[in-house]
């Protein structure tokens, strides 16, 4: 029988080794087949240095380490952290000798929805958790205002009040800054559980420090928006 909401949330407050020491069969019993697929899953991506389950649990750990900064329910943000990449094994595509996970955020939210229903979360809670999951990578295309970047690249967005305001008013939870701040905490915890340096063809193309700098700047700008 799948673990219920209360016991699951309590388990996410315990040392991550409790989950890491479980085999696929045990995880499947507690959280379903898709969660079990995270166990030992090699992400084979230069942004990552941990298998999928460990990365997810370290993201949960990052939330726990900043629990005093969470404005919505800690349990809901922890749950989102655990499931935020659950769709990766399904969408994974081999490209250039590594795995890419296009649209994994959306797929992860879809998979999590069914699991959360079985675990006993209510519709309001599920709506928030799946929002966090579906949008946890929203700020990857953002660049710092003082950075040199290709301004003709339509996929890159400079961090400004207007760009952040436009983003938070286009989707769910429009202008609910507490929700967006918690989403940024998930983004920060996710980045903190990645490789220190992203190296492709012997060249460093990104770093954990840079990702966290983007998060900090988005937070700063978000705090200035009325």
One Martini backbone bead per residue (centre of mass of N, CA, C, O) as a GRO file, in nm:
protein
  226
    1UNK     BB    1   0.097   0.035   0.022
    2UNK     BB    2   0.082   0.353  -0.005
    3UNK     BB    3   0.203   0.616   0.126
    4UNK     BB    4   0.105   0.857   0.323
    5UNK     BB    5   0.119   1.184   0.373
    6UNK     BB    6   0.226   1.189   0.663
    7UNK     BB    7   0.458   0.977   0.635
    8UNK     BB    8   0.599   1.112   0.399
    9UNK     BB    9   0.667   1.385   0.532
   10UNK     BB   10   0.829   1.262   0.765
   11UNK     BB   11   1.048   1.124   0.580
   12UNK     BB   12   1.160   1.414   0.472
   13UNK     BB   13   1.293   1.482   0.769
   14UNK     BB   14   1.482   1.269   0.730
   15UNK     BB   15   1.736   1.110   0.643
   16UNK     BB   16   1.820   1.031   0.314
   17UNK     BB   17   1.917   0.734   0.367
   18UNK     BB   18   1.640   0.599   0.399
   19UNK     BB   19   1.590   0.613   0.086
   20UNK     BB   20   1.868   0.525  -0.038
   21UNK     BB   21   1.844   0.222   0.095
   22UNK     BB   22   1.638   0.165  -0.110
   23UNK     BB   23   1.486  -0.024  -0.325
   24UNK     BB   24   1.274  -0.043  -0.581
   25UNK     BB   25   1.056  -0.213  -0.441
   26UNK     BB   26   1.013  -0.028  -0.196
   27UNK     BB   27   0.943   0.234  -0.349
   28UNK     BB   28   0.699   0.123  -0.504
   29UNK     BB   29   0.522   0.070  -0.257
   30UNK     BB   30   0.528   0.376  -0.149
   31UNK     BB   31   0.541   0.554  -0.463
   32UNK     BB   32   0.583   0.387  -0.707
   33UNK     BB   33   0.718   0.328  -1.017
   34UNK     BB   34   0.829   0.613  -1.090
   35UNK     BB   35   0.995   0.642  -0.831
   36UNK     BB   36   1.164   0.383  -0.871
   37UNK     BB   37   1.311   0.492  -1.136
   38UNK     BB   38   1.513   0.680  -0.966
   39UNK     BB   39   1.674   0.447  -0.880
   40UNK     BB   40   1.997   0.478  -0.999
   41UNK     BB   41   1.961   0.702  -1.207
   42UNK     BB   42   2.143   0.797  -1.481
   43UNK     BB   43   2.163   1.119  -1.616
   44UNK     BB   44   2.383   1.190  -1.818
   45UNK     BB   45   2.462   1.500  -1.720
   46UNK     BB   46   2.659   1.785  -1.672
   47UNK     BB   47   2.471   1.906  -1.435
   48UNK     BB   48   2.524   1.619  -1.301
   49UNK     BB   49   2.633   1.407  -0.992
   50UNK     BB   50   2.363   1.249  -0.949
   51UNK     BB   51   2.133   1.057  -0.906
   52UNK     BB   52   1.800   1.101  -0.911
   53UNK     BB   53   1.735   1.035  -0.616
   54UNK     BB   54   1.960   1.198  -0.481
   55UNK     BB   55   1.891   1.467  -0.601
   56UNK     BB   56   1.603   1.486  -0.484
   57UNK     BB   57   1.690   1.460  -0.181
   58UNK     BB   58   1.881   1.709  -0.184
   59UNK     BB   59   1.652   1.903  -0.242
   60UNK     BB   60   1.498   1.851   0.013
   61UNK     BB   61   1.732   1.930   0.202
   62UNK     BB   62   1.736   2.227   0.110
   63UNK     BB   63   1.461   2.294   0.225
   64UNK     BB   64   1.518   2.215   0.521
   65UNK     BB   65   1.757   2.429   0.556
   66UNK     BB   66   1.510   2.663   0.476
   67UNK     BB   67   1.238   2.656   0.647
   68UNK     BB   68   1.220   2.965   0.750
   69UNK     BB   69   1.152   3.062   0.429
   70UNK     BB   70   0.879   2.932   0.423
   71UNK     BB   71   0.541   3.033   0.337
   72UNK     BB   72   0.447   2.775   0.285
   73UNK     BB   73   0.421   2.458   0.302
   74UNK     BB   74   0.671   2.251   0.370
   75UNK     BB   75   0.548   1.980   0.274
   76UNK     BB   76   0.485   2.074  -0.018
   77UNK     BB   77   0.779   2.145  -0.101
   78UNK     BB   78   0.903   1.873  -0.044
   79UNK     BB   79   0.727   1.711  -0.237
   80UNK     BB   80   0.815   1.861  -0.491
   81UNK     BB   81   1.115   1.785  -0.465
   82UNK     BB   82   1.085   1.478  -0.491
   83UNK     BB   83   0.904   1.503  -0.784
   84UNK     BB   84   1.037   1.711  -0.997
   85UNK     BB   85   1.195   1.451  -1.179
   86UNK     BB   86   1.013   1.189  -1.241
   87UNK     BB   87   0.998   1.226  -1.574
   88UNK     BB   88   1.280   1.171  -1.699
   89UNK     BB   89   1.280   0.865  -1.790
   90UNK     BB   90   1.053   0.919  -2.011
   91UNK     BB   91   1.193   1.181  -2.179
   92UNK     BB   92   1.452   1.066  -2.250
   93UNK     BB   93   1.731   1.173  -2.466
   94UNK     BB   94   1.960   1.100  -2.699
   95UNK     BB   95   2.238   1.348  -2.710
   96UNK     BB   96   2.559   1.391  -2.762
   97UNK     BB   97   2.622   1.158  -2.535
   98UNK     BB   98   2.350   1.243  -2.384
   99UNK     BB   99   2.101   1.351  -2.173
  100UNK     BB  100   1.771   1.466  -2.232
  101UNK     BB  101   1.476   1.666  -2.070
  102UNK     BB  102   1.227   1.741  -2.227
  103UNK     BB  103   0.950   1.837  -2.049
  104UNK     BB  104   0.982   1.722  -1.748
  105UNK     BB  105   0.805   1.906  -1.572
  106UNK     BB  106   0.530   1.831  -1.687
  107UNK     BB  107   0.551   1.525  -1.650
  108UNK     BB  108   0.597   1.532  -1.344
  109UNK     BB  109   0.322   1.660  -1.274
  110UNK     BB  110   0.148   1.435  -1.390
  111UNK     BB  111   0.255   1.202  -1.216
  112UNK     BB  112   0.212   1.333  -0.935
  113UNK     BB  113  -0.093   1.359  -0.927
  114UNK     BB  114  -0.163   1.057  -0.887
  115UNK     BB  115   0.005   1.012  -0.632
  116UNK     BB  116  -0.123   1.231  -0.449
  117UNK     BB  117  -0.404   1.111  -0.446
  118UNK     BB  118  -0.315   0.840  -0.308
  119UNK     BB  119  -0.182   0.994  -0.048
  120UNK     BB  120  -0.408   1.240   0.036
  121UNK     BB  121  -0.422   1.487  -0.116
  122UNK     BB  122  -0.558   1.774  -0.191
  123UNK     BB  123  -0.644   1.985  -0.441
  124UNK     BB  124  -0.496   2.235  -0.333
  125UNK     BB  125  -0.224   2.096  -0.286
  126UNK     BB  126  -0.181   1.985  -0.572
  127UNK     BB  127  -0.178   2.252  -0.721
  128UNK     BB  128   0.084   2.355  -0.584
  129UNK     BB  129   0.280   2.123  -0.631
  130UNK     BB  130   0.249   2.115  -0.948
  131UNK     BB  131   0.347   2.398  -0.988
  132UNK     BB  132   0.633   2.364  -0.883
  133UNK     BB  133   0.711   2.141  -1.081
  134UNK     BB  134   0.636   2.279  -1.361
  135UNK     BB  135   0.829   2.556  -1.264
  136UNK     BB  136   1.136   2.491  -1.166
  137UNK     BB  137   1.268   2.595  -1.469
  138UNK     BB  138   1.192   2.895  -1.547
  139UNK     BB  139   1.495   3.043  -1.478
  140UNK     BB  140   1.711   2.937  -1.681
  141UNK     BB  141   1.695   3.174  -1.917
  142UNK     BB  142   1.817   3.365  -1.725
  143UNK     BB  143   1.997   3.679  -1.705
  144UNK     BB  144   2.226   3.888  -1.614
  145UNK     BB  145   2.257   4.225  -1.670
  146UNK     BB  146   2.597   4.209  -1.670
  147UNK     BB  147   2.595   4.015  -1.895
  148UNK     BB  148   2.718   3.846  -2.162
  149UNK     BB  149   2.488   3.820  -2.440
  150UNK     BB  150   2.258   3.706  -2.672
  151UNK     BB  151   2.014   3.933  -2.772
  152UNK     BB  152   1.900   3.739  -3.022
  153UNK     BB  153   1.810   3.535  -2.816
  154UNK     BB  154   1.484   3.426  -2.747
  155UNK     BB  155   1.562   3.234  -2.483
  156UNK     BB  156   1.662   3.491  -2.347
  157UNK     BB  157   1.641   3.658  -2.015
  158UNK     BB  158   1.633   3.944  -1.858
  159UNK     BB  159   1.668   4.072  -1.537
  160UNK     BB  160   1.365   4.233  -1.471
  161UNK     BB  161   1.083   4.374  -1.373
  162UNK     BB  162   0.924   4.321  -1.637
  163UNK     BB  163   0.994   4.017  -1.676
  164UNK     BB  164   0.892   3.919  -1.401
  165UNK     BB  165   0.607   4.033  -1.410
  166UNK     BB  166   0.518   3.886  -1.663
  167UNK     BB  167   0.556   3.600  -1.554
  168UNK     BB  168   0.372   3.618  -1.281
  169UNK     BB  169   0.103   3.700  -1.472
  170UNK     BB  170   0.065   3.445  -1.675
  171UNK     BB  171   0.010   3.242  -1.454
  172UNK     BB  172  -0.022   3.093  -1.193
  173UNK     BB  173  -0.038   3.275  -0.919
  174UNK     BB  174  -0.087   3.568  -0.960
  175UNK     BB  175   0.117   3.773  -0.769
  176UNK     BB  176   0.212   3.545  -0.562
  177UNK     BB  177   0.500   3.594  -0.402
  178UNK     BB  178   0.522   3.357  -0.205
  179UNK     BB  179   0.513   3.136  -0.420
  180UNK     BB  180   0.757   3.236  -0.590
  181UNK     BB  181   0.963   3.218  -0.360
  182UNK     BB  182   0.931   2.910  -0.326
  183UNK     BB  183   1.014   2.838  -0.610
  184UNK     BB  184   1.303   2.956  -0.573
  185UNK     BB  185   1.381   2.754  -0.353
  186UNK     BB  186   1.365   2.511  -0.537
  187UNK     BB  187   1.568   2.609  -0.745
  188UNK     BB  188   1.803   2.635  -0.543
  189UNK     BB  189   1.803   2.338  -0.444
  190UNK     BB  190   1.847   2.214  -0.718
  191UNK     BB  191   2.119   2.356  -0.786
  192UNK     BB  192   2.268   2.252  -0.521
  193UNK     BB  193   2.227   1.939  -0.650
  194UNK     BB  194   2.458   2.000  -0.842
  195UNK     BB  195   2.710   2.068  -1.020
  196UNK     BB  196   2.965   2.288  -0.996
  197UNK     BB  197   3.025   2.204  -1.303
  198UNK     BB  198   2.967   2.264  -1.652
  199UNK     BB  199   3.095   2.025  -1.888
  200UNK     BB  200   3.174   2.078  -2.243
  201UNK     BB  201   3.425   1.988  -2.424
  202UNK     BB  202   3.617   2.114  -2.182
  203UNK     BB  203   3.392   2.335  -2.115
  204UNK     BB  204   3.277   2.589  -1.918
  205UNK     BB  205   2.917   2.685  -1.911
  206UNK     BB  206   2.868   2.636  -1.596
  207UNK     BB  207   2.751   2.707  -1.256
  208UNK     BB  208   2.633   2.698  -0.947
  209UNK     BB  209   2.691   2.991  -0.872
  210UNK     BB  210   2.538   3.113  -1.114
  211UNK     BB  211   2.257   2.998  -1.054
  212UNK     BB  212   2.239   3.135  -0.769
  213UNK     BB  213   2.263   3.427  -0.876
  214UNK     BB  214   2.001   3.427  -1.032
  215UNK     BB  215   1.816   3.372  -0.795
  216UNK     BB  216   1.894   3.622  -0.626
  217UNK     BB  217   1.806   3.834  -0.841
  218UNK     BB  218   1.513   3.754  -0.866
  219UNK     BB  219   1.444   3.804  -0.572
  220UNK     BB  220   1.516   4.102  -0.566
  221UNK     BB  221   1.319   4.194  -0.787
  222UNK     BB  222   1.059   4.076  -0.665
  223UNK     BB  223   1.067   4.260  -0.402
  224UNK     BB  224   1.007   4.534  -0.586
  225UNK     BB  225   0.731   4.435  -0.654
  226UNK     BB  226   0.390   4.541  -0.624
   0.00000   0.00000   0.00000
